[in-house]
Amino acid sequence: MKKILFLTTGGTIACTVTDDGLEPTLKGEDILKQVPELRTLGEITVRDLTLLDSSNLEPPTGVPGLV
């Protein structure tokens, strides 16, 4: 079985609607629950690095491993 590392940083895919507009609130496990078919691809390990809006994600992020 394939091993997959699913790294999340927030962005559009992690957004939900709030009173202030779209805000990244979904973590990796939340996304996998919404798309359970992804589990058929292999053994997935989730690492949530941060929950940033994609417009705020630019180097340097202060997140270890991201340049």
Secondary structure as GFF3:
##gff-version 3
##sequence-region A 1 67
A	DSSP	beta_strand	3	10	.	.	.	ID=ss1
A	DSSP	three_ten_helix	12	14	.	.	.	ID=ss2
A	DSSP	beta_strand	15	18	.	.	.	ID=ss3
A	DSSP	beta_strand	21	24	.	.	.	ID=ss4
A	DSSP	alpha_helix	28	34	.	.	.	ID=ss5
A	DSSP	three_ten_helix	36	41	.	.	.	ID=ss6
A	DSSP	beta_strand	43	52	.	.	.	ID=ss7
A	DSSP	three_ten_helix	54	56	.	.	.	ID=ss8
###
